[in-house]
């Protein structure tokens, strides 16, 4: 898996979101779920499959759509996460 790339994207995303105070609770929860999903996907001791990757990719796509207009910097990170997860799921 593209472990280092995903970890760096998550780090960059979190730094970008620190400046974004106006996120609604539902969006914050979805970001948190995606973060947990990706950490589970890159954990060496976890057994994950195509369904896990697809679920994380779907969450990233939903967040990408939510952030597209109002938070273009954060949206870029979600887009890159979707791309990395798509490559992993091949």
N, CA, C and O atoms as a printed pandas DataFrame, in Angstrom:
     atom_number atom_name residue_name chain_id  residue_number  x_coord  y_coord  z_coord
0              1         N          UNK        A               1    0.837   -1.179    0.000
1              2        CA          UNK        A               1    0.000    0.000    0.000
2              3         C          UNK        A               1    0.878    1.238    0.000
3              4         O          UNK        A               1    2.032    1.181    0.426
4              5         N          UNK        A               2    0.356    2.333   -0.463
5              6        CA          UNK        A               2    1.085    3.602   -0.525
6              7         C          UNK        A               2    1.071    4.267    0.846
7              8         O          UNK        A               2    0.635    5.408    1.000
8              9         N          UNK        A               3    1.552    3.535    1.822
9             10        CA          UNK        A               3    1.513    3.953    3.223
10            11         C          UNK        A               3    2.127    5.331    3.465
11            12         O          UNK        A               3    1.445    6.190    4.023
12            13         N          UNK        A               4    3.374    5.589    3.077
13            14        CA          UNK        A               4    3.966    6.907    3.359
14            15         C          UNK        A               4    3.206    8.047    2.684
15            16         O          UNK        A               4    3.052    9.126    3.256
16            17         N          UNK        A               5    2.740    7.802    1.477
17            18        CA          UNK        A               5    1.998    8.838    0.752
18            19         C          UNK        A               5    0.685    9.165    1.453
19            20         O          UNK        A               5    0.343   10.337    1.613
20            21         N          UNK        A               6   -0.053    8.139    1.874
21            22        CA          UNK        A               6   -1.313    8.367    2.585
22            23         C          UNK        A               6   -1.080    9.062    3.922
23            24         O          UNK        A               6   -1.819    9.976    4.285
24            25         N          UNK        A               7   -0.072    8.639    4.640
25            26        CA          UNK        A               7    0.231    9.268    5.935
26            27         C          UNK        A               7    0.567   10.752    5.762
27            28         O          UNK        A               7    0.130   11.587    6.554
28            29         N          UNK        A               8    1.340   11.074    4.732
29            30        CA          UNK        A               8    1.698   12.475    4.493
30            31         C          UNK        A               8    0.471   13.280    4.090
31            32         O          UNK        A               8    0.304   14.417    4.532
32            33         N          UNK        A               9   -0.390   12.705    3.255
33            34        CA          UNK        A               9   -1.619   13.399    2.867
34            35         C          UNK        A               9   -2.497   13.672    4.080
35            36         O          UNK        A               9   -3.068   14.756    4.199
36            37         N          UNK        A              10   -2.611   12.698    4.984
37            38        CA          UNK        A              10   -3.401   12.906    6.200
38            39         C          UNK        A              10   -2.808   14.016    7.055
39            40         O          UNK        A              10   -3.534   14.856    7.586
40            41         N          UNK        A              11   -1.504   14.016    7.184
41            42        CA          UNK        A              11   -0.832   15.059    7.968
42            43         C          UNK        A              11   -1.104   16.432    7.358
43            44         O          UNK        A              11   -1.461   17.372    8.068
44            45         N          UNK        A              12   -0.934   16.543    6.043
45            46        CA          UNK        A              12   -1.176   17.813    5.357
46            47         C          UNK        A              12   -2.638   18.234    5.465
47            48         O          UNK        A              12   -2.941   19.414    5.644
48            49         N          UNK        A              13   -3.535   17.271    5.356
49            50        CA          UNK        A              13   -4.961   17.565    5.477
50            51         C          UNK        A              13   -5.284   18.110    6.859
51            52         O          UNK        A              13   -5.991   19.109    6.984
52            53         N          UNK        A              14   -4.776   17.467    7.886
53            54        CA          UNK        A              14   -5.041   17.930    9.255
54            55         C          UNK        A              14   -4.509   19.345    9.470
55            56         O          UNK        A              14   -5.161   20.160   10.122
56            57         N          UNK        A              15   -3.340   19.636    8.930
57            58        CA          UNK        A              15   -2.794   20.988    9.048
58            59         C          UNK        A              15   -3.686   21.995    8.335
59            60         O          UNK        A              15   -3.902   23.101    8.830
60            61         N          UNK        A              16   -4.199   21.615    7.181
61            62        CA          UNK        A              16   -5.092   22.496    6.432
62            63         C          UNK        A              16   -6.408   22.712    7.171
63            64         O          UNK        A              16   -6.949   23.818    7.174
64            65         N          UNK        A              17   -6.919   21.656    7.797
65            66        CA          UNK        A              17   -8.205   21.753    8.495
66            67         C          UNK        A              17   -8.106   22.525    9.804
67            68         O          UNK        A              17   -9.120   23.004   10.312
68            69         N          UNK        A              18   -6.912   22.653   10.355
69            70        CA          UNK        A              18   -6.750   23.431   11.589
70            71         C          UNK        A              18   -7.193   24.872   11.390
71            72         O          UNK        A              18   -7.650   25.519   12.333
72            73         N          UNK        A              19   -7.062   25.375   10.180
73            74        CA          UNK        A              19   -7.462   26.746    9.872
74            75         C          UNK        A              19   -8.932   26.850    9.496
75            76         O          UNK        A              19   -9.429   27.949    9.250
76            77         N          UNK        A              20   -9.627   25.735    9.448
77            78        CA          UNK        A              20  -11.022   25.706    9.025
78            79         C          UNK        A              20  -11.909   25.489   10.240
79            80         O          UNK        A              20  -12.151   24.353   10.649
80            81         N          UNK        A              21  -12.382   26.564   10.801
81            82        CA          UNK        A              21  -13.173   26.504   12.035
82            83         C          UNK        A              21  -14.660   26.239   11.787
83            84         O          UNK        A              21  -15.351   25.726   12.668
84            85         N          UNK        A              22  -15.152   26.582   10.607
85            86        CA          UNK        A              22  -16.587   26.545   10.379
86            87         C          UNK        A              22  -17.129   25.215    9.859
87            88         O          UNK        A              22  -18.184   25.191    9.224
88            89         N          UNK        A              23  -16.440   24.126   10.111
89            90        CA          UNK        A              23  -16.953   22.821    9.693
90            91         C          UNK        A              23  -18.106   22.400   10.589
91            92         O          UNK        A              23  -18.041   22.527   11.812
92            93         N          UNK        A              24  -19.163   21.895    9.960
93            94        CA          UNK        A              24  -20.297   21.410   10.739
94            95         C          UNK        A              24  -19.930   20.073   11.384
95            96         O          UNK        A              24  -19.007   19.397   10.929
96            97         N          UNK        A              25  -20.650   19.691   12.445
97            98        CA          UNK        A              25  -20.332   18.451   13.170
98            99         C          UNK        A              25  -20.357   17.198   12.286
99           100         O          UNK        A              25  -19.541   16.295   12.472
100          101         N          UNK        A              26  -21.281   17.139   11.335
101          102        CA          UNK        A              26  -21.374   15.968   10.456
102          103         C          UNK        A              26  -20.114   15.832    9.590
103          104         O          UNK        A              26  -19.595   14.731    9.408
104          105         N          UNK        A              27  -19.632   16.951    9.063
105          106        CA          UNK        A              27  -18.433   16.919    8.232
106          107         C          UNK        A              27  -17.214   16.561    9.071
107          108         O          UNK        A              27  -16.373   15.770    8.645
108          109         N          UNK        A              28  -17.117   17.143   10.263
109          110        CA          UNK        A              28  -15.998   16.804   11.161
110          111         C          UNK        A              28  -16.001   15.306   11.481
111          112         O          UNK        A              28  -14.947   14.670   11.508
112          113         N          UNK        A              29  -17.192   14.748   11.722
113          114        CA          UNK        A              29  -17.299   13.318   12.030
114          115         C          UNK        A              29  -16.856   12.476   10.835
115          116         O          UNK        A              29  -16.178   11.463   11.005
116          117         N          UNK        A              30  -17.234   12.891    9.633
117          118        CA          UNK        A              30  -16.850   12.149    8.434
118          119         C          UNK        A              30  -15.336   12.215    8.208
119          120         O          UNK        A              30  -14.723   11.225    7.807
120          121         N          UNK        A              31  -14.739   13.373    8.464
121          122        CA          UNK        A              31  -13.279   13.501    8.364
122          123         C          UNK        A              31  -12.613   12.559    9.368
123          124         O          UNK        A              31  -11.634   11.886    9.046
124          125         N          UNK        A              32  -13.151   12.519   10.578
125          126        CA          UNK        A              32  -12.593   11.644   11.619
126          127         C          UNK        A              32  -12.711   10.170   11.213
127          128         O          UNK        A              32  -11.771    9.398   11.398
128          129         N          UNK        A              33  -13.864    9.784   10.662
129          130        CA          UNK        A              33  -14.056    8.399   10.209
130          131         C          UNK        A              33  -13.060    8.040    9.106
131          132         O          UNK        A              33  -12.470    6.959    9.119
132          133         N          UNK        A              34  -12.881    8.956    8.152
133          134        CA          UNK        A              34  -11.936    8.704    7.067
134          135         C          UNK        A              34  -10.524    8.549    7.621
135          136         O          UNK        A              34   -9.778    7.663    7.203
136          137         N          UNK        A              35  -10.169    9.406    8.553
137          138        CA          UNK        A              35   -8.855    9.334    9.186
138          139         C          UNK        A              35   -8.647    7.964    9.837
139          140         O          UNK        A              35   -7.601    7.340    9.656
140          141         N          UNK        A              36   -9.636    7.502   10.587
141          142        CA          UNK        A              36   -9.539    6.188   11.232
142          143         C          UNK        A              36   -9.453    5.069   10.197
143          144         O          UNK        A              36   -8.667    4.134   10.352
144          145         N          UNK        A              37  -10.268    5.167    9.135
145          146        CA          UNK        A              37  -10.243    4.144    8.083
146          147         C          UNK        A              37   -8.861    4.046    7.445
147          148         O          UNK        A              37   -8.344    2.949    7.232
148          149         N          UNK        A              38   -8.269    5.193    7.143
149          150        CA          UNK        A              38   -6.962    5.182    6.483
150          151         C          UNK        A              38   -5.888    4.657    7.422
151          152         O          UNK        A              38   -5.012    3.903    6.999
152          153         N          UNK        A              39   -5.946    5.047    8.689
153          154        CA          UNK        A              39   -4.972    4.503    9.642
154          155         C          UNK        A              39   -5.102    2.979    9.747
155          156         O          UNK        A              39   -4.103    2.272    9.883
156          157         N          UNK        A              40   -6.330    2.487    9.683
157          158        CA          UNK        A              40   -6.557    1.038    9.727
158          159         C          UNK        A              40   -6.000    0.379    8.449
159          160         O          UNK        A              40   -5.429   -0.710    8.505
160          161         N          UNK        A              41   -6.174    1.047    7.308
161          162        CA          UNK        A              41   -5.686    0.490    6.044
162          163         C          UNK        A              41   -4.164    0.396    5.995
163          164         O          UNK        A              41   -3.618   -0.528    5.392
164          165         N          UNK        A              42   -3.486    1.339    6.621
165          166        CA          UNK        A              42   -2.021    1.334    6.552
166          167         C          UNK        A              42   -1.369    0.615    7.728
167          168         O          UNK        A              42   -0.150    0.443    7.746
168          169         N          UNK        A              43   -2.162    0.195    8.706
169          170        CA          UNK        A              43   -1.610   -0.523    9.861
170          171         C          UNK        A              43   -1.187   -1.925    9.424
171          172         O          UNK        A              43   -1.991   -2.668    8.860
172          173         N          UNK        A              44    0.057   -2.286    9.678
173          174        CA          UNK        A              44    0.548   -3.591    9.217
174          175         C          UNK        A              44   -0.168   -4.777    9.865
175          176         O          UNK        A              44   -0.251   -5.852    9.272
176          177         N          UNK        A              45   -0.681   -4.583   11.072
177          178        CA          UNK        A              45   -1.321   -5.700   11.767
178          179         C          UNK        A              45   -2.793   -5.884   11.388
179          180         O          UNK        A              45   -3.423   -6.858   11.800
180          181         N          UNK        A              46   -3.334   -4.961   10.614
181          182        CA          UNK        A              46   -4.746   -5.029   10.230
182          183         C          UNK        A              46   -4.918   -5.790    8.918
183          184         O          UNK        A              46   -4.139   -5.623    7.979
184          185         N          UNK        A              47   -5.937   -6.615    8.872
185          186        CA          UNK        A              47   -6.319   -7.305    7.645
186          187         C          UNK        A              47   -7.409   -6.467    6.988
187          188         O          UNK        A              47   -8.491   -6.305    7.552
188          189         N          UNK        A              48   -7.134   -5.935    5.807
189          190        CA          UNK        A              48   -8.117   -5.127    5.103
190          191         C          UNK        A              48   -8.279   -5.653    3.690
191          192         O          UNK        A              48   -7.394   -6.308    3.140
192          193         N          UNK        A              49   -9.429   -5.351    3.122
193          194        CA          UNK        A              49   -9.708   -5.828    1.783
194          195         C          UNK        A              49  -10.269   -4.736    0.898
195          196         O          UNK        A              49  -10.259   -3.557    1.251
196          197         N          UNK        A              50  -10.754   -5.148   -0.253
197          198        CA          UNK        A              50  -11.265   -4.208   -1.249
198          199         C          UNK        A              50  -12.441   -3.397   -0.715
199          200         O          UNK        A              50  -12.571   -2.216   -1.038
200          201         N          UNK        A              51  -13.300   -4.014    0.098
201          202        CA          UNK        A              51  -14.447   -3.284    0.652
202          203         C          UNK        A              51  -13.993   -2.155    1.567
203          204         O          UNK        A              51  -14.592   -1.080    1.570
204          205         N          UNK        A              52  -12.940   -2.393    2.343
205          206        CA          UNK        A              52  -12.414   -1.360    3.237
206          207         C          UNK        A              52  -11.851   -0.189    2.436
207          208         O          UNK        A              52  -12.068    0.972    2.783
208          209         N          UNK        A              53  -11.135   -0.500    1.373
209          210        CA          UNK        A              53  -10.565    0.541    0.520
210          211         C          UNK        A              53  -11.681    1.327   -0.155
211          212         O          UNK        A              53  -11.634    2.555   -0.212
212          213         N          UNK        A              54  -12.682    0.621   -0.665
213          214        CA          UNK        A              54  -13.803    1.281   -1.339
214          215         C          UNK        A              54  -14.562    2.190   -0.380
215          216         O          UNK        A              54  -14.955    3.293   -0.761
216          217         N          UNK        A              55  -14.774    1.751    0.843
217          218        CA          UNK        A              55  -15.465    2.566    1.844
218          219         C          UNK        A              55  -14.694    3.851    2.130
219          220         O          UNK        A              55  -15.283    4.931    2.182
220          221         N          UNK        A              56  -13.388    3.737    2.314
221          222        CA          UNK        A              56  -12.557    4.922    2.565
222          223         C          UNK        A              56  -12.571    5.846    1.352
223          224         O          UNK        A              56  -12.647    7.066    1.499
224          225         N          UNK        A              57  -12.499    5.274    0.168
225          226        CA          UNK        A              57  -12.515    6.077   -1.057
226          227         C          UNK        A              57  -13.844    6.814   -1.203
227          228         O          UNK        A              57  -13.863    7.976   -1.608
228          229         N          UNK        A              58  -14.957    6.152   -0.876
229          230        CA          UNK        A              58  -16.272    6.800   -0.950
230          231         C          UNK        A              58  -16.370    7.974    0.019
231          232         O          UNK        A              58  -16.906    9.026   -0.330
232          233         N          UNK        A              59  -15.855    7.797    1.229
233          234        CA          UNK        A              59  -15.864    8.894    2.206
234          235         C          UNK        A              59  -15.014   10.060    1.711
235          236         O          UNK        A              59  -15.405   11.220    1.839
236          237         N          UNK        A              60  -13.852    9.745    1.145
237          238        CA          UNK        A              60  -12.977   10.802    0.626
238          239         C          UNK        A              60  -13.653   11.548   -0.519
239          240         O          UNK        A              60  -13.529   12.769   -0.618
240          241         N          UNK        A              61  -14.365   10.831   -1.384
241          242        CA          UNK        A              61  -15.084   11.485   -2.490
242          243         C          UNK        A              61  -16.180   12.403   -1.959
243          244         O          UNK        A              61  -16.355   13.518   -2.452
244          245         N          UNK        A              62  -16.916   11.934   -0.954
245          246        CA          UNK        A              62  -17.974   12.762   -0.375
246          247         C          UNK        A              62  -17.387   14.032    0.232
247          248         O          UNK        A              62  -17.923   15.124    0.041
248          249         N          UNK        A              63  -16.296   13.887    0.954
249          250        CA          UNK        A              63  -15.652   15.052    1.561
250          251         C          UNK        A              63  -15.066   15.973    0.495
251          252         O          UNK        A              63  -15.105   17.195    0.639
252          253         N          UNK        A              64  -14.534   15.402   -0.554
253          254        CA          UNK        A              64  -13.998   16.212   -1.646
254          255         C          UNK        A              64  -15.105   17.099   -2.215
255          256         O          UNK        A              64  -14.884   18.287   -2.451
256          257         N          UNK        A              65  -16.283   16.537   -2.435
257          258        CA          UNK        A              65  -17.408   17.311   -2.964
258          259         C          UNK        A              65  -17.834   18.407   -1.990
259          260         O          UNK        A              65  -18.151   19.518   -2.414
260          261         N          UNK        A              66  -17.846   18.112   -0.703
261          262        CA          UNK        A              66  -18.243   19.106    0.299
262          263         C          UNK        A              66  -17.260   20.275    0.361
263          264         O          UNK        A              66  -17.664   21.417    0.581
264          265         N          UNK        A              67  -15.986   19.994    0.172
265          266        CA          UNK        A              67  -14.952   21.011    0.338
266          267         C          UNK        A              67  -14.635   21.767   -0.951
267          268         O          UNK        A              67  -13.955   22.792   -0.907
268          269         N          UNK        A              68  -15.105   21.290   -2.077
269          270        CA          UNK        A              68  -14.685   21.806   -3.371
270          271         C          UNK        A              68  -14.832   23.323   -3.501
271          272         O          UNK        A              68  -13.892   23.988   -3.937
272          273         N          UNK        A              69  -15.958   23.873   -3.143
273          274        CA          UNK        A              69  -16.192   25.304   -3.344
274          275         C          UNK        A              69  -15.603   26.170   -2.238
275          276         O          UNK        A              69  -14.994   27.204   -2.512
276          277         N          UNK        A              70  -15.781   25.753   -0.999
277          278        CA          UNK        A              70  -15.426   26.626    0.118
278          279         C          UNK        A              70  -14.016   26.427    0.664
279          280         O          UNK        A              70  -13.460   27.338    1.279
280          281         N          UNK        A              71  -13.441   25.271    0.454
281          282        CA          UNK        A              71  -12.120   24.969    1.021
282          283         C          UNK        A              71  -11.252   24.271   -0.028
283          284         O          UNK        A              71  -10.957   23.084    0.107
284          285         N          UNK        A              72  -10.841   25.001   -1.075
285          286        CA          UNK        A              72  -10.124   24.348   -2.179
286          287         C          UNK        A              72   -8.802   23.696   -1.785
287          288         O          UNK        A              72   -8.403   22.710   -2.405
288          289         N          UNK        A              73   -8.119   24.214   -0.781
289          290        CA          UNK        A              73   -6.853   23.595   -0.367
290          291         C          UNK        A              73   -7.121   22.224    0.243
291          292         O          UNK        A              73   -6.460   21.246   -0.105
292          293         N          UNK        A              74   -8.087   22.154    1.150
293          294        CA          UNK        A              74   -8.434   20.868    1.762
294          295         C          UNK        A              74   -9.005   19.915    0.714
295          296         O          UNK        A              74   -8.750   18.712    0.767
296          297         N          UNK        A              75   -9.767   20.440   -0.227
297          298        CA          UNK        A              75  -10.354   19.605   -1.276
298          299         C          UNK        A              75   -9.266   18.889   -2.057
299          300         O          UNK        A              75   -9.436   17.731   -2.441
300          301         N          UNK        A              76   -8.155   19.565   -2.295
301          302        CA          UNK        A              76   -7.049   18.957   -3.041
302          303         C          UNK        A              76   -6.528   17.708   -2.321
303          304         O          UNK        A              76   -6.205   16.709   -2.964
304          305         N          UNK        A              77   -6.449   17.766   -0.991
305          306        CA          UNK        A              77   -5.967   16.605   -0.240
306          307         C          UNK        A              77   -6.936   15.433   -0.367
307          308         O          UNK        A              77   -6.512   14.286   -0.512
308          309         N          UNK        A              78   -8.244   15.723   -0.313
309          310        CA          UNK        A              78   -9.225   14.646   -0.473
310          311         C          UNK        A              78   -9.113   14.042   -1.874
311          312         O          UNK        A              78   -9.202   12.824   -2.030
312          313         N          UNK        A              79   -8.920   14.886   -2.895
313          314        CA          UNK        A              79   -8.766   14.398   -4.264
314          315         C          UNK        A              79   -7.551   13.475   -4.372
315          316         O          UNK        A              79   -7.619   12.420   -5.003
316          317         N          UNK        A              80   -6.444   13.878   -3.752
317          318        CA          UNK        A              80   -5.237   13.050   -3.789
318          319         C          UNK        A              80   -5.429   11.743   -3.020
319          320         O          UNK        A              80   -4.924   10.699   -3.433
320          321         N          UNK        A              81   -6.153   11.798   -1.910
321          322        CA          UNK        A              81   -6.447   10.574   -1.151
322          323         C          UNK        A              81   -7.267    9.616   -2.006
323          324         O          UNK        A              81   -6.999    8.415   -2.026
324          325         N          UNK        A              82   -8.279   10.150   -2.720
325          326        CA          UNK        A              82   -9.092    9.315   -3.610
326          327         C          UNK        A              82   -8.196    8.662   -4.662
327          328         O          UNK        A              82   -8.336    7.471   -4.942
328          329         N          UNK        A              83   -7.279    9.435   -5.245
329          330        CA          UNK        A              83   -6.383    8.892   -6.274
330          331         C          UNK        A              83   -5.508    7.767   -5.723
331          332         O          UNK        A              83   -5.358    6.726   -6.362
332          333         N          UNK        A              84   -4.935    7.974   -4.547
333          334        CA          UNK        A              84   -4.071    6.946   -3.952
334          335         C          UNK        A              84   -4.887    5.697   -3.634
335          336         O          UNK        A              84   -4.450    4.581   -3.916
336          337         N          UNK        A              85   -6.067    5.879   -3.048
337          338        CA          UNK        A              85   -6.902    4.726   -2.709
338          339         C          UNK        A              85   -7.370    3.998   -3.966
339          340         O          UNK        A              85   -7.535    2.779   -3.946
340          341         N          UNK        A              86   -7.586    4.732   -5.057
341          342        CA          UNK        A              86   -7.976    4.090   -6.317
342          343         C          UNK        A              86   -6.850    3.214   -6.849
343          344         O          UNK        A              86   -7.095    2.120   -7.358
344          345         N          UNK        A              87   -5.618    3.695   -6.730
345          346        CA          UNK        A              87   -4.471    2.904   -7.184
346          347         C          UNK        A              87   -4.313    1.642   -6.345
347          348         O          UNK        A              87   -3.970    0.581   -6.866
348          349         N          UNK        A              88   -4.562    1.763   -5.051
349          350        CA          UNK        A              88   -4.432    0.621   -4.143
350          351         C          UNK        A              88   -5.491   -0.423   -4.454
351          352         O          UNK        A              88   -5.233   -1.623   -4.361
352          353         N          UNK        A              89   -6.686    0.034   -4.825
353          354        CA          UNK        A              89   -7.803   -0.877   -5.046
354          355         C          UNK        A              89   -7.802   -1.566   -6.392
355          356         O          UNK        A              89   -8.733   -2.310   -6.701
356          357         N          UNK        A              90   -6.780   -1.338   -7.199
357          358        CA          UNK        A              90   -6.729   -1.944   -8.541
358          359         C          UNK        A              90   -6.676   -3.456   -8.429
359          360         O          UNK        A              90   -6.629   -4.148   -9.446
